[in-house]
């Protein structure tokens, strides 16, 4: 009996040593890389200033891991594939860059709580995930936003878009590549609906 116990202990110790000597797996981090927007055109009859709040998102999209859905009712997370940047921050920065490049506003900045702008844009990243059901592997990006007149509190513009893209290869880098392409399309479609008269209507007021 004592010999049996000793043998079991030795086997367990050997197993622990072998596991400890195994290769440690570290997470792989990914980022999105949208094309840089063009230089803004020369502003003509543009007076309004705009601030962008950081976009919000459902809690499961803010945990850092790349999200996949094996069914419409299930959510999964890749344990070793993570985002190197907060997706909400990425979308916010991309929207700021593209609105600056549009030349539709006299000034575009991140929202800092100061009342030195005419409009405030708030948005939400609704969906940003891999879909593993129905028609093969796909990705979905859904974004919504609204713009408010800071002086009156009136909503002057709102829009919501959803883009789905097909993944041609079953691996995470291919999924990230398609997320990048689909995100670019979604942001472009979202911002294309902003009416021109929003920027050319009121005149920005100098505030101390």
Secondary structure, DSSP 4 states (H G I P E B T S, - for coil): -HHHHHHHHHHHHHHHHHHHTSPPP--EEE---PPPPPPPPPP-S---EEEEPPPEE-GGGGSSEEEEEEETTEEEEEEEEEESS-HHHHHHHHHHHHHHHHT-SSEEEE--S-S--SEEEEEEEEEEEEE-SSSSSEEEEEEEEEEEETTT--EEEEEEEEEEEE-SSSSHHHHHHHHHHHHHHHHHHHHHTS-HHHHHSSPPPP--
